[in-house]
Amino acid sequence: MVFLIVFGFGLMVGSFLNAFLYRLEVQQGLRSVAPKREKTGLSVFQGRSFCPHCGHQLSWQDLIPLVSFVMLRGRCRYCKGKISLQYPFVEFACGLLFVATFSFVMENLLSVSFPQALYILYLWAVVSALLAVFVYDLKHYLIPDKILYPAISLVLLWQVLLQFQVVENLLSVSFWEALLSGLGATGFFLAIYLLSKGRAMGFGDVKLALFMGLFLGFPNILVALAFAFGAGALVGLVLIALKRKTMRSEVPFGPFLVLGTLVVLFWGETLVNFYMSLVL
């Protein structure tokens, strides 16, 4: 029952992420605003949900995560416009990530105190930001500052609170380890960005590396980056073999960095031990 409640909460957060991403796309000029919304403006965080095709305000029956998509057969109730598969994907993925995060914390704790409950909320915020980065970069080859800067601020604040033992952290990362890992990761990516003049790496990836280092610490960040580069290279080769991409084609790297972060979050200790056994 607890896991169902957590999954349901994750679905609702995923629904919010979809609305947030759509409005951010409109604000950044990556998507046209729906009719009936052109004159009223569009806030990222305020206002009722509406159909992105016709602009009709949605009722509560249209906003039940996953269920509404299935019941409406993937189309708007009012204009019959097709609803993107992004919406159920993000909702379902967010629900699974919330359950996985909750299970990860509960498996390593004997009881839930206030600091431990804060840790669960902190991880939920982190995985939500990572999911938003994954989708946005995959679609637009861009990582928005409106996602990255709050995420970086959150992990910095968390590391400071850890120093005063206000909160707990299962990753066993000290403040200075996190800070040095973040600066090291972002410095490495910045070097690639500058040497390639932005062709091999976007500046959003540089800032995402800072977030990863602050969140994961050392040596977890090494494993996350190794996984990201390995997975990125493998997918790139497969796309080239299938003639979907060429050697000069651009491929968003943010989704691989996100996957590397999530893999290390849930299986970090095992992977770190394996990785260190190879390099030492």
N, C-alpha and C positions, 0 to 999 in steps of 0.2 A: 504494500500500500504506500509506504514511504517513497519507494522508487517511482511509483506511478505519479505521485504528487510532484516529485522533483522533475520528472519527464514533462508533465503538464506545464510546470512553471517555465521550463526550458522552451517549450513550444511557444508560450506567450512572449518570451524575450526574443525568440527568433522572428515572430511576427512583427515585433517592434523594430528589429534590425532591418527587415525588408522595407518597412515604411521609411526608416532613417536613410537607407541606401538610395532609395528612389528619389527622395527629396534632395539628398546631397548631389546626386547626378544632375538634377534639374538646376540646382544652384551653380554648379560648375560648368554648365552649358553642355553636358554630355548627353542630355536627353531633353526632348521638348516637353513642356508642361502640358498637362491634360487640359482639354477645353473646359470652360467654366472656372478655371483657376488662373487664367492669364492676368486678369485685372486685380485679383484679390491678393496676389503674392503667395509665397510659399515658405513657411518656416520649417526648419529641420526638426524641431522638437514640439511644435504646437499645431493644433488643428486636427479635425476629424479625418479619418482615413477615407479615401475615395478611389474610384476606378482610374487607373492611369491612362485609359483610352478615352472614356467619355467624361470623366470628372465627376460622375454622380457620387454623392456621399453614400458610403456603405452603411448598412444596418448591422445590428449585432449578429444576425444570421449569416452574414457574409464574412465575418471576422473570426470565426472559430478555426484555430490553426489546424491544418490538414483536413479536418472534417468538411469545412466549407468548400475547399478545393475539390474534394471527391464528390460531394453532393451537387455542386454546380458543374461537374464534369470539365473543370478547367476553363470555364468561360464566365464572363461577367453576367450577372443576373439581368442587367439593364440594357447593355448594348451588345451582348454576346461576343465581346472582344475576347481573344484568347489570353488566358492568364499564364504568365511565364512560369516554367518549371522551377525557376529560382525560388519562388515563394515556398512551395512545399519542401524543397531541398534544404533551404536555410532553416526552416522551422524544425524539420526532423533532425538535421545535423545538430542544431543547438540543443534540442531535447536530449539527444544521445550524449553530447559532450557534458551536459549538466549532470546526467546520471553517472557517467564515467568519472567525472571529477568528484562527485559526492561519494561514490564507492571508493575511489582512491584515498580520500581523506579518512573515511570511516574504517578502512582496512588497517590503517596505521595509527588509529587512536582508540583508546579503550573507552573513552567517554567524550561527550561534547560539552566543552565549557564555552564561555563567551569568546575568549580569544580564538578558539578553534572554529566556532561558528563564523567569526569574522574572516578566518582563513578560507572557508568555503565560499563566502560571498566574494572575497578577493579573487579567487581562482575563477569563479563564474564570470566576473567582470573581465578577466584576462582572456578567457577562451571566447567570450563574446566579441571582444576587440579583434582577436585573431581570426575569427570566422568572418567578420566584416572585411578585414584586410584581404583575406583569401578571395572572397567573391568580387570585391571591387577591383582588385588588381588583375584577376583573371579576365574580367570583362573589359577593363579600360586601360590596362597596363599602367596603372597609376595607384599610388597609395596616399590617400588624403591625410593632410596634417590634422584635420578635425578628428581623426581617429587616433593617429600616432601620438600627438602631443598629450592628450589626456591619458593615454595608456602609459607613456613614459613617466608622466607626473605621478601616476598611481603607483607604479613599481618603486619609484624613488621614495615616495612617502612611506610605502610599506617597509622598505629597507631601513629607513630612519626609525620607524616604530619598533622594528626588530631589535635595534641597538638598545632601546630602553625596555625591552622585554614586555612591551604592551601587547604584542601579537606573537603568534607562533608560525613556523615555517618548516614544512616537511622536507624541503630541498636542502636544508642545512647549508645555506649560503650566508656568509657574513657580509656586512656592508661593504668592506673594502674589496672583497672578492667580487661582489656584484659590480661595483664601480669599475674596477680594473678590467673585468670581463666585458662590460659594456663599452668602455673606451677602446679596448683592444679590438673588439669585433667591428665597431664602427670605423676605427682607424684603418683596418684591413680593407673594408669595403670602400672607404673613401679613397684609398690609394688606387684601387681598381677603377673607381669612377673617374679620378683625375687622369690616370695614365691612358685610359681608353677614351677620354673626353666624352664620357656619358654613353658611349656606344655599347659597352659590355655590362654596364650596371647603372640603374637609375638611382637618383639621389634619395628616392623614397626607400630603397633597399638599404641605403646607408643608415637612415634613421631607424628603420626596422631592426637592423643589427644591434643598434644601441639598446633598444627595448629588449631584445632577446638576451643580450649579455647581462643586463640589469636583472632580468627575471630569472635566468637559469644559473648564472654564475659559472665559475670554473670548477671542474673541467667539462661540465655539462654543455657549455656553449660549443666546445670543440666537436662533440658528438652531433649536436644539432646541425652545425654547419657542414660537417662531413656528410650527414644524411641528405641535407638539402642539395649540395653540389652533386652527390651521387645520383639522387633521384632525378634532378634536373637534367643531368647528362643522359641518363637512361631514357627518359621520356623524349628528350630532343632527338636522340638517335632513332627511336621508334617512329616519331613523326616524320623524320627525314626518309626513313625506309618506306613509309606509307605514302611518301610524296605529298604530305600535308604541309611540310615546311622545307626550307632549304638551309644551307649553312649560314646564310646571311639573314634569315628570318628572325624577327624579334619574338622572344618567348618570355612571358612574365615570370620573374624569379620569386616574387613575394609568396605565391602559394606554396612553393617548395620550402621556403623558410618557415612558413606557418606550420607545415606538416612536420618539419624537423623539430620545432619547438614542442608540438603536441606529443610527438613520439618520445622525446626525452622527458617530458613531464610525467608520462604514465609508465615508461619503461626505462627511465634514465639510469638507475643504479646498475641494472643488468648490462645495458649498452655501454656505460662508462667503463665498467670492469673489463668488458670484452675489448673495447677500443684501446684502453690503456695497456692491455696485455699484448696488443699488436705493435704499439709504438715504443714500448719500453723494453 
